[in-house]
Amino acid sequence: MHLYSLVSLLFLSLGALVKCAAASDWCYSGCYHSPGQWADLGHPCGGKRQSPIDIVTAEVKTDPHLLNFTFVNFSSPRVIKSIVNDGQTVKCVLENNEVEVSEGGLNGTYSALELHFRWGDDEHHPGSEHTVDGHRYPMEMHVVSPKKGFSVQNAANDSEGIAILAFFINANDNEETLGPWSELTAYLTNDNGTVAMNHNISIDDLIGNVDPTKFYRYMGSLTIPDCSESVVWTVFQDPINVHTSLVERFPAKTGLTDVHRTTQALNGRSVFASPAVSPPGHSWCHEEEACQYGPSLWHTMPHSYCGAERQSPVDIEAQAAVPDESLGAFSFTNFDDKNAIMYIVNTGHSVKCVLKDDTVEVSGGGLQYNYSTLQFHFHWGSRDTNGSEHKVDSKRYPMEPKAGDITSSEQTNATSDMEVWRKLTSYVSAVENISSDFMDEISIDDLLGDVNRVEYYRYAGSLTTPSCNEAVAWTVFKESVKVDKDLMMLFPANTNYSSVFRPTQPLHDRIVYTTAAASNAADPADPAAPLLLLLLLTCLCACSRSVRL
């Protein structure tokens, strides 16, 4: 079988989950029962109908029965009774039996108890729980309503016992978006406890101009333990616009950051849209003429950083790299865990493998904190077109998987176990249009083999897909993993899209560093030249300190 050098960059999406003390049985970070261990609490958090999810608009089905809601007392200025900081989030407690939701495809009338919030860290580190085509908003607000006449316990035991209305919150600098949110955020405090609401603020005041006829619907769960699979989710398409300074008050004044659960596997569930929702489809893509926003127009998209000056990928000039003594060895935790991969999914832009929460970690390597690896995904070209995102000395390689990196080689003694890659790539055809649970026992170490993880480059950059957040420390390892070309070609062949990569971006005044002992990059004329990229998202926080490059 003909083999050749094929770089495939495995993309590890990493979030800083710092080990701080927590007072409750579960937490978002800093205790044993963080999200990856919630299922160990004896709750259904490891079930098949979990929330939140990524709403892939190209796969959404229109449901003609999802018509207008009936909202009772959403306009009342006196229904918010108090505001509570419970140490996990902030919630507004509503007056009993005053606020109701019905119609909109719901099976009955639901009585709203509270609304609460999910958020991240700052503008580069968004914190909505649901995502749309992979886009995460800065915040998300939930209006939680058990079925009318049901106790909370009875509602939690009913498959449609709880209706949650989810509103994305978008940050902007329009002074007109201050309003009632300015009054609400004045109540935020870092002290756990309850504060009586003394201002007249209605739910409609907070929702603003959101179109209530445009929404998505799916069956899911609570997003905190006990993760009861009893929720009818309504996720509104339009975001609430809130002034950036007020969005920033949530983490700043409460001391709580990254209070959101990661997206969960869809597991065959369908997501529906109301007839009023804008036609589904991916607004951005990797090929210029294939959609509304090709790579040259990403910078014009809403909430985009793609036109900023610290963008990725880049062309790495080996001779210009500056040695840095601080770039030492990495510490990889549970890279040998053969059960870390939960599922594999076709996102419509790539194929990604999602890992168990709080299982795989990276530290060292000149990084200040421990980082928990969430997923890895792939970028590729075609059989005739090279598709790596990064270049080394102006050479683009055939493929780039983000998290590790892969090449295929003319040699038969590849550095990784080819059987492992056969197992992994066997899932690609299974996820042509859906996600698939990962049933094989494969670790990241199995995929990387004996690749050298000591010699590497480092530079400050961005995500390579919209919204191109500039919160990434890129580590480019010099040695590659060698994988059979035919296995790599299963990605474009089975997903029906190719050229899944962003062109290189100007370096501007950035410096590319290299480990002090590292040799120069391999000869770019050598087809086996290595390229291994490890993406570290420094966008989340450690305790109350933000990670900065």
Disulfide bonds with the S-S distance in Angstrom:
Cys20-Cys543 2.21
Cys27-Cys31 2.09
Cys45-Cys227 2.01
Cys285-Cys291 2.10
Cys306-Cys468 1.98
